[in-house]
Amino acid sequence: MRGLHFSGTESPKLGGRRDLQRERFGNYFPRLFAYACAATGDDEAARDVVVASFTDVYSMPDMRSDEFEVALFRAARELCGSGEYRLRRHNDGLSPRERDVISLHFDAQMSRTQISTLLGLQQDAVATTLMRGLRKLRARMDAAPASNALAHFA
């Protein structure tokens, strides 16, 4: 059986796959949790999304790191869009696509290439959507009185 290591007369220990899963969990958890928090607006729902996403992707056959990352965030994105975890109401003036691209770029720290693969968009469309969304957020911040902006962060 692949992934088992024998040392003298000790019992076999799991290695390989389980070690890879632990490593990937450590590498991707912070980004996935940030993305899920931004999408749901709730820490508990975000934890549920993270656990379900990792469980879903771990059940798939071994895949390269880049494939794993896209599959992981695809699973989280689908869960965050489902009725069960869709808790947050957004009042930011962004379209759902703009919000998704911005969150994947900043919260999930995904590259434009990865976002393009995940969303099935051309890289130019991802770049345009990202810039359009950031311009909208900037215009909204510029239009908001300073007292309202400070109250938002309090």
BELJOJO-V993978 format. One record per pair of residues at least 12 apart in sequence whose C-alpha atoms are under 10 Angstrom apart, sorted by the first residue. I is the first residue (numbers start at 1). J is the second residue. Records with the same first field share a line. If there is no record, write none. Layout:
# BELJOJO-V993978
I = J / J
This chain:
# BELJOJO-V993978
2 = 14 / 15 / 16 / 17
3 = 15 / 16 / 17 / 18 / 19
4 = 16 / 17
17 = 58 / 62
18 = 58
20 = 62
21 = 54 / 58
24 = 54 / 65 / 68 / 69
25 = 50 / 51 / 54
28 = 50 / 54 / 68 / 69 / 72 / 73 / 108
29 = 47 / 50 / 51 / 54 / 108
30 = 50 / 107 / 108
31 = 50 / 73 / 104 / 106 / 107 / 108 / 109 / 110
32 = 46 / 47 / 49 / 50 / 51 / 53 / 54 / 69 / 72 / 73 / 76 / 77 / 104 / 107 / 108 / 109
33 = 45 / 46 / 47 / 48 / 49 / 50 / 51 / 76 / 107 / 108
34 = 46 / 47 / 50 / 103 / 104 / 106 / 107 / 108 / 109
35 = 49 / 50 / 73 / 76 / 77 / 80 / 100 / 103 / 104 / 105 / 106 / 107 / 108 / 109
36 = 48 / 49 / 50 / 73 / 76 / 77 / 79 / 80 / 85 / 103 / 104 / 107 / 108
37 = 49 / 50 / 80 / 88 / 103 / 107
38 = 80 / 88 / 99 / 100 / 103 / 104 / 107 / 108
39 = 76 / 77 / 79 / 80 / 81 / 85 / 86 / 87 / 88 / 89 / 90 / 99 / 100 / 103 / 104 / 107
40 = 79 / 80 / 81 / 84 / 85 / 86 / 87 / 88 / 89 / 90
41 = 85 / 86 / 87 / 88 / 89 / 90
42 = 85 / 86 / 87 / 88
44 = 85
45 = 79 / 80 / 84 / 85 / 86 / 87
46 = 76 / 79 / 80 / 85
48 = 76 / 79 / 85
49 = 75 / 76 / 77 / 78 / 79 / 80 / 85
50 = 72 / 73 / 75 / 76 / 79 / 80
51 = 76
52 = 72 / 75 / 76 / 79
53 = 71 / 72 / 73 / 74 / 75 / 76 / 77 / 78 / 79
54 = 68 / 71 / 72 / 73 / 75 / 76
55 = 72 / 75
56 = 71 / 72 / 75 / 76
57 = 69 / 70 / 71 / 72 / 73 / 74 / 75
58 = 71 / 72
66 = 114
67 = 114 / 117 / 118
69 = 110 / 114 / 118
70 = 110 / 114 / 115 / 116 / 117 / 118 / 119
71 = 118
72 = 118
73 = 104 / 108 / 110 / 114 / 115 / 118
74 = 115 / 117 / 118 / 119
77 = 100 / 104 / 118 / 119
92 = 133 / 136 / 137 / 140 / 141
93 = 133 / 136 / 137 / 140
94 = 132 / 133 / 134 / 136 / 137
95 = 129 / 133 / 136
97 = 119 / 126 / 129 / 130 / 133
98 = 126 / 128 / 129 / 130 / 131 / 132 / 133 / 134 / 136
99 = 129 / 130 / 133 / 134
100 = 115 / 119 / 129 / 130 / 133
101 = 115 / 116 / 119 / 126 / 127 / 129 / 130 / 131 / 133
102 = 115 / 126 / 129 / 130 / 131 / 132 / 133 / 134
103 = 130
104 = 118 / 130
105 = 126 / 130
111 = 123 / 126
112 = 124 / 125 / 126 / 127 / 130
113 = 126 / 127
114 = 126
115 = 127
